[in-house]
């Protein structure tokens, strides 16, 4: 069986915990897109981990963890992360696709310089080099892992790439130029770092499918950060949709039979872009403090997340774009402090109420239509039976399930792996 676990919203939905849990039932866990620009937080018997590139199955000795060809591979960050988990007594089985492309030092520089150039109009990038990386990939000047093992051809390619990049650096950003020989030396260091983990994962996975292995695809971010279906242009640069999992991992699309979409019981987002149900000021800060395991602060950046009420319009759209077969609702315990819980049930646009998620120019005009539910005012952290939730909490879950149109099969009541309700 091949299952995908993906985000229904802007990312930061709590996928790490759910992936960690589902990995216990999986032979293989695959990261199929994105890079080190976002993180998944998991908490288990080994402690608390903020993973950025490593798949969330690293804590299971029986699980093979693969970084697929669709990943933006930052080799030094991956190796540092791997060393960090090894220091905690974990020795994961890691494979890296020989077709994955490498985040180059100049990608990070160009990402940083472009945000500086844009100023107030910046995208809110994590400055991890992601947009320049994917720009190069589709401009056909990216560098695949396998090219590290063909040094003469690599030298020639680097000379051509540096010529192009130096035009940008000199005439657009007015920054120091690249040196092709220094970059080549850096890539040879990268080769030594990554060589033990590189393989043809396409062949490996073909054999795994034939052997009936259970495979879990792990997406980064969420639907609304998709470059086609998200809040363009304030999106990421690779597709976080389950459908892309087949491409980014190298698997037959027809074999992805279960799509688990994760959504929070409220909304949160990092970075710029439209966010209709967003709240501000003291109200936002209070939700931010109560949210998550250590509050609503990015696992990669540490910066405060934007927060708001649950958005039925955006979440239903996110679930539909993912073709979800089931939904996990996380962080409902974080709402226990509220006397009343607002939910965004529609958008008012030019005096009309709409329930379909629009394109960005229309979205900019949208105002939230709120329905208010009574709070449950009880600490529900760690509850594992749905019937043990206060009736107000049960009603809240059932209303969201009705709005999404897809069964909510799990409700997370805390950050730990065992703090979850199976319905």
C-alpha positions as CSV (number, residue, x, y, z in Angstrom):
1,X,0.0,0.0,0.0
2,X,1.1,3.5,-0.8
3,X,-0.2,6.3,1.5
4,X,0.4,10.0,1.3
5,X,0.3,12.4,4.3
6,X,-0.1,16.0,3.3
7,X,-1.1,19.4,4.7
8,X,-4.6,20.9,3.9
9,X,-3.7,24.5,4.7
10,X,-0.6,26.7,4.7
11,X,1.6,24.1,6.3
12,X,2.4,23.8,10.1
13,X,-0.7,21.6,10.6
14,X,1.0,19.0,12.8
15,X,2.0,16.5,10.0
16,X,5.2,15.5,11.8
17,X,3.5,13.8,14.7
18,X,1.0,12.0,12.4
19,X,3.8,10.9,10.0
20,X,5.9,9.7,13.0
21,X,2.9,7.6,14.1
22,X,2.0,6.2,10.7
23,X,5.7,5.4,10.0
24,X,5.4,2.7,12.7
25,X,3.1,0.9,10.1
26,X,5.4,1.6,7.2
27,X,8.4,-0.1,5.6
28,X,9.5,3.1,3.8
29,X,8.9,6.8,4.4
30,X,9.7,9.2,1.5
31,X,10.1,13.0,1.4
32,X,9.0,13.8,-2.1
33,X,9.3,17.7,-2.4
34,X,10.5,20.8,-0.7
35,X,13.7,21.4,1.2
36,X,15.0,22.6,4.5
37,X,12.8,25.6,4.4
38,X,10.1,24.1,6.7
39,X,10.2,21.7,9.6
40,X,8.2,18.9,11.2
41,X,8.2,18.6,14.9
42,X,7.8,15.1,16.5
43,X,7.8,14.0,20.1
44,X,8.3,10.4,21.1
45,X,10.2,8.3,23.6
46,X,13.5,9.6,22.2
47,X,12.7,13.2,22.9
48,X,11.6,16.2,20.8
49,X,12.9,16.6,17.2
50,X,12.5,19.4,14.7
51,X,13.2,17.7,11.4
52,X,13.8,19.7,8.2
53,X,15.0,17.4,5.6
54,X,15.0,14.0,7.2
55,X,11.8,12.0,6.8
56,X,9.7,11.7,9.9
57,X,10.2,7.9,10.1
58,X,13.8,8.2,11.3
59,X,13.0,7.0,14.8
60,X,11.9,3.5,13.7
61,X,14.8,1.0,13.1
62,X,12.6,-1.0,10.7
63,X,11.9,2.0,8.4
64,X,13.9,3.0,5.3
65,X,13.9,6.8,5.0
66,X,14.3,8.1,1.4
67,X,14.9,11.6,0.1
68,X,13.3,11.5,-3.3
69,X,14.3,13.1,-6.6
70,X,11.8,15.9,-6.0
71,X,13.6,17.2,-2.9
72,X,15.8,20.3,-2.7
73,X,18.8,18.6,-1.2
74,X,20.9,20.9,1.1
75,X,23.7,18.4,1.8
76,X,25.4,20.2,4.7
77,X,22.1,20.7,6.5
78,X,21.1,17.0,5.9
79,X,24.4,15.7,7.3
80,X,24.1,18.0,10.3
81,X,20.6,16.9,11.0
82,X,21.6,13.2,10.6
83,X,24.5,13.7,13.1
84,X,22.1,15.4,15.5
85,X,19.7,12.4,15.6
86,X,22.6,10.0,15.9
87,X,23.8,11.9,19.0
88,X,20.4,11.0,20.5
89,X,21.0,7.3,20.0
90,X,19.2,7.0,16.7
91,X,20.9,5.5,13.7
92,X,18.3,5.8,10.8
93,X,18.5,4.0,7.5
94,X,18.8,6.8,4.9
95,X,18.8,6.7,1.1
96,X,19.1,9.7,-1.2
97,X,18.0,9.6,-4.8
98,X,20.9,10.0,-7.3
99,X,18.5,12.2,-9.3
100,X,17.8,14.7,-6.5
101,X,19.2,18.1,-7.2
102,X,21.5,20.0,-4.9
103,X,20.9,23.3,-3.1
104,X,24.0,25.3,-4.1
105,X,25.6,28.0,-1.9
106,X,24.7,30.6,-4.5
107,X,21.0,29.6,-4.2
108,X,21.0,30.7,-0.6
109,X,22.8,33.9,-1.5
110,X,20.4,34.8,-4.4
111,X,17.4,34.0,-2.2
112,X,18.7,36.4,0.5
113,X,19.7,39.1,-2.0
114,X,16.3,39.0,-3.8
115,X,14.4,39.4,-0.5
116,X,16.6,42.4,0.3
117,X,16.0,43.9,-3.2
118,X,12.2,43.5,-2.8
119,X,12.1,45.2,0.6
120,X,8.5,45.7,1.7
121,X,7.3,43.5,-1.2
122,X,9.4,40.5,-0.2
123,X,7.8,37.0,-0.2
124,X,8.7,36.2,3.4
125,X,11.2,33.6,2.3
126,X,13.1,31.5,4.8
127,X,16.2,32.3,2.7
128,X,17.0,28.6,2.3
129,X,17.6,29.0,-1.4
130,X,14.4,27.2,-2.5
131,X,13.1,29.6,-5.2
132,X,16.4,30.0,-6.9
133,X,17.0,26.2,-6.6
134,X,13.7,25.4,-8.4
135,X,14.3,28.2,-10.9
136,X,17.6,26.5,-11.9
137,X,16.0,23.1,-12.0
138,X,13.5,24.1,-14.5
139,X,15.9,26.3,-16.4
140,X,18.0,23.0,-16.8
141,X,21.1,24.4,-15.0
142,X,20.6,22.6,-11.7
143,X,23.1,20.0,-10.5
144,X,21.9,16.4,-9.7
145,X,23.6,14.3,-7.1
146,X,24.8,11.9,-9.7
147,X,26.8,14.7,-11.3
148,X,29.1,14.8,-8.3
149,X,30.6,11.6,-9.5
150,X,31.6,12.9,-12.9
151,X,34.0,15.7,-12.0
152,X,35.3,16.7,-15.4
153,X,31.8,17.3,-16.8
154,X,30.9,19.0,-13.5
155,X,33.7,21.5,-13.8
156,X,32.6,22.5,-17.3
157,X,29.0,22.9,-16.1
158,X,30.0,25.0,-13.1
159,X,32.0,27.4,-15.4
160,X,28.9,28.0,-17.5
161,X,26.6,28.4,-14.5
162,X,29.0,30.8,-12.8
163,X,29.1,33.0,-15.9
164,X,25.3,33.4,-15.8
165,X,25.1,33.9,-12.1
166,X,27.8,36.4,-12.0
167,X,25.9,38.6,-14.4
168,X,23.0,38.6,-11.9
169,X,25.3,39.2,-9.0
170,X,27.2,42.1,-10.7
171,X,24.4,43.9,-12.4
172,X,21.3,43.2,-10.3
173,X,22.5,42.7,-6.8
174,X,25.9,44.4,-6.9
175,X,27.4,41.6,-4.8
176,X,30.7,39.7,-4.9
177,X,31.1,37.3,-7.8
178,X,31.3,33.5,-7.7
179,X,34.5,31.5,-8.2
180,X,33.9,28.2,-10.2
181,X,37.0,26.5,-8.7
182,X,36.0,27.3,-5.2
183,X,32.5,25.9,-5.9
184,X,33.9,22.8,-7.4
185,X,36.0,22.2,-4.3
186,X,32.9,22.7,-2.2
187,X,31.0,20.1,-4.3
188,X,33.7,17.6,-3.9
189,X,33.3,18.0,-0.1
190,X,29.5,17.5,-0.6
191,X,30.3,14.3,-2.6
192,X,32.2,12.8,0.3
193,X,29.4,13.7,2.7
194,X,26.6,12.2,0.7
195,X,28.2,9.2,-1.1
196,X,27.3,6.6,1.6
197,X,23.6,7.3,1.1
198,X,23.2,7.7,-2.7
199,X,21.4,5.1,-4.7
200,X,19.0,4.7,-7.6
201,X,15.9,5.0,-5.5
202,X,13.7,4.6,-8.6
203,X,15.0,1.0,-8.9
204,X,14.8,0.5,-5.2
205,X,11.2,1.6,-5.0
206,X,10.2,-0.5,-8.0
207,X,11.5,-3.5,-6.3
208,X,9.8,-2.5,-3.0
209,X,6.4,-2.1,-4.7
210,X,6.9,-5.6,-6.3
211,X,7.6,-7.0,-2.9
212,X,4.4,-5.5,-1.4
213,X,6.2,-3.0,0.9
214,X,4.1,-0.4,2.8
215,X,5.2,3.1,1.6
216,X,4.4,6.4,3.2
217,X,4.8,9.7,1.2
218,X,5.5,12.7,3.4
219,X,4.7,16.2,2.1
220,X,6.0,19.5,3.3
221,X,3.9,22.6,3.8
222,X,0.3,22.4,2.5
223,X,-2.2,23.0,-0.3
224,X,-2.3,26.8,0.0
225,X,1.4,26.9,-0.7
226,X,1.1,25.0,-3.9
227,X,2.5,27.0,-6.9
228,X,-0.6,26.2,-9.0
229,X,-3.5,25.9,-6.6
230,X,-2.2,28.0,-3.7
231,X,-2.2,31.7,-2.8
232,X,0.1,32.5,-5.8
233,X,2.6,34.2,-5.8
234,X,3.1,33.8,-2.0
235,X,3.7,30.1,-2.4
236,X,6.5,27.6,-2.2
237,X,8.4,26.4,-5.3
238,X,7.4,22.8,-5.5
239,X,4.1,21.1,-5.3
240,X,3.0,19.9,-1.8
241,X,0.0,18.0,-3.3
242,X,-0.3,14.2,-2.9
243,X,-0.5,13.9,-6.7
244,X,3.0,15.2,-7.0
245,X,4.2,12.5,-4.7
246,X,4.3,10.0,-7.6
247,X,6.7,12.3,-9.5
248,X,8.8,13.5,-6.5
249,X,9.3,10.0,-5.2
250,X,9.3,8.0,-8.5
251,X,6.2,5.8,-8.0
252,X,3.2,4.9,-10.1
253,X,0.5,7.4,-9.4
254,X,-2.3,4.7,-9.6
255,X,-0.8,3.0,-6.5
256,X,-1.4,6.0,-4.1
257,X,-4.7,4.8,-2.6
258,X,-4.9,6.6,0.7
259,X,-4.4,10.3,1.2
260,X,-4.3,11.6,4.7
261,X,-4.8,15.4,4.9
262,X,-3.9,17.1,8.1
263,X,-5.6,20.3,9.3
264,X,-5.5,22.2,12.6
265,X,-8.5,23.0,14.8
266,X,-7.5,26.6,14.1
267,X,-5.4,28.2,11.4
268,X,-1.7,29.2,11.3
269,X,0.8,30.3,8.7
270,X,4.4,31.4,8.2
271,X,5.2,33.9,5.6
272,X,3.3,36.4,3.5
273,X,0.1,35.8,1.5
274,X,-3.7,35.9,1.8
275,X,-5.1,34.6,5.1
276,X,-8.8,35.5,5.4
277,X,-9.5,34.2,8.9
278,X,-6.4,35.8,10.4
279,X,-6.6,37.5,13.7
280,X,-4.3,40.2,15.2
281,X,-3.1,41.9,18.3
282,X,-3.7,40.5,21.8
283,X,-6.3,38.0,20.5
284,X,-3.7,36.6,18.1
285,X,-0.9,36.5,20.7
286,X,-3.1,34.6,23.2
287,X,-3.9,32.0,20.6
288,X,-0.2,31.9,19.5
289,X,0.9,31.3,23.1
290,X,-1.7,28.5,23.7
291,X,-0.9,26.9,20.3
292,X,1.2,23.8,19.7
293,X,3.8,22.2,21.9
294,X,5.9,25.3,22.3
295,X,3.6,28.0,20.9
296,X,3.1,29.0,17.3
297,X,6.6,29.7,16.3
298,X,8.2,28.2,13.2
299,X,10.2,24.9,13.5
300,X,12.8,26.2,11.0
301,X,12.8,29.9,11.6
302,X,11.6,30.3,15.1
303,X,9.5,33.3,14.0
304,X,6.0,33.9,15.2
305,X,3.3,32.3,13.0
306,X,0.3,34.2,11.8
307,X,-2.8,32.7,13.4
308,X,-6.5,32.8,12.9
309,X,-9.7,30.8,13.3
310,X,-10.5,27.6,11.5
311,X,-11.3,28.4,7.8
312,X,-13.8,26.0,6.4
313,X,-13.5,27.5,2.9
314,X,-9.8,27.2,2.6
315,X,-9.7,23.8,4.4
316,X,-12.4,22.2,2.3
317,X,-10.5,23.4,-0.8
318,X,-7.3,22.1,0.5
319,X,-8.8,18.7,1.2
320,X,-10.3,18.6,-2.2
321,X,-7.1,19.5,-4.0
322,X,-5.3,16.8,-2.1
323,X,-8.1,14.3,-3.0
324,X,-8.0,13.3,0.6
325,X,-9.6,10.0,1.7
326,X,-9.3,10.9,5.4
327,X,-8.6,13.9,7.6
328,X,-6.6,14.3,10.8
329,X,-7.7,17.3,13.0
330,X,-4.8,18.4,15.3
331,X,-4.4,20.8,18.2
332,X,-8.0,20.9,19.4
333,X,-6.6,20.9,22.9
334,X,-5.1,24.4,22.3
335,X,-8.6,25.9,22.1
336,X,-9.5,24.9,25.7
337,X,-9.0,28.4,27.0
338,X,-11.7,30.0,24.9
339,X,-15.2,30.9,26.0
340,X,-16.3,31.0,22.4
341,X,-14.7,29.6,19.3
342,X,-15.3,31.4,16.0
343,X,-15.1,29.5,12.7
344,X,-14.9,31.0,9.2
345,X,-17.7,29.4,7.2
346,X,-17.7,31.6,4.2
347,X,-16.2,34.6,2.5
348,X,-17.9,37.9,1.9
349,X,-16.7,39.3,-1.5
350,X,-18.3,42.4,-3.0
351,X,-21.4,41.9,-0.8
352,X,-21.9,38.2,-1.8
353,X,-21.2,35.2,0.4
354,X,-19.1,32.5,-1.3
355,X,-18.0,29.1,-0.2
356,X,-15.6,28.2,-3.0
357,X,-11.9,29.3,-2.6
358,X,-11.1,32.0,-5.2
359,X,-8.0,33.1,-7.0
360,X,-5.7,35.5,-5.4
361,X,-7.0,38.9,-6.8
362,X,-10.5,38.0,-5.6
363,X,-9.2,36.6,-2.3
364,X,-7.6,39.9,-1.5
365,X,-11.1,41.4,-1.2
366,X,-12.6,38.6,1.0
367,X,-13.8,39.1,4.5
368,X,-14.5,36.2,6.9
369,X,-18.1,35.2,7.7
370,X,-17.9,33.8,11.2
371,X,-20.0,31.3,13.0
372,X,-19.4,31.2,16.8
373,X,-19.4,28.0,18.8
374,X,-19.4,27.7,22.6
375,X,-16.1,26.8,24.1
376,X,-15.5,23.6,26.1
377,X,-13.4,25.3,28.8
378,X,-11.8,22.0,29.9
379,X,-8.2,20.6,29.7
380,X,-8.6,17.8,27.1
381,X,-5.0,17.1,26.5
382,X,-4.3,13.4,26.3
383,X,-7.9,12.2,25.8
384,X,-8.0,9.2,23.6
385,X,-11.7,8.4,23.3
386,X,-14.0,10.7,21.3
387,X,-16.9,10.1,23.7
388,X,-14.7,11.4,26.6
389,X,-14.5,14.9,24.9
390,X,-16.9,17.5,26.2
391,X,-20.0,17.7,24.1
392,X,-18.9,21.2,22.8
393,X,-15.7,19.7,21.6
394,X,-17.4,16.8,19.9
395,X,-19.9,19.2,18.2
396,X,-16.9,21.3,17.0
397,X,-15.3,18.3,15.4
398,X,-18.5,17.0,13.8
399,X,-19.3,20.4,12.3
400,X,-15.8,20.6,10.7
401,X,-16.2,17.1,9.4
402,X,-19.5,18.0,7.8
403,X,-18.0,21.2,6.2
404,X,-14.9,19.3,4.9
405,X,-17.0,16.4,3.4
406,X,-14.3,13.9,4.3
407,X,-14.2,11.7,7.4
408,X,-12.1,12.9,10.3
409,X,-10.5,9.6,11.4
410,X,-8.1,11.0,14.0
411,X,-8.3,13.9,16.5
412,X,-5.0,15.0,18.1
413,X,-5.3,16.1,21.7
414,X,-1.7,16.9,22.4
415,X,1.8,16.9,20.9
416,X,2.8,13.4,22.0
417,X,2.4,10.4,19.7
418,X,-0.1,8.7,22.0
419,X,-2.2,11.8,22.6
420,X,-4.7,11.0,19.8
421,X,-8.2,9.8,19.3
422,X,-8.9,7.2,16.6
423,X,-12.5,7.4,15.4
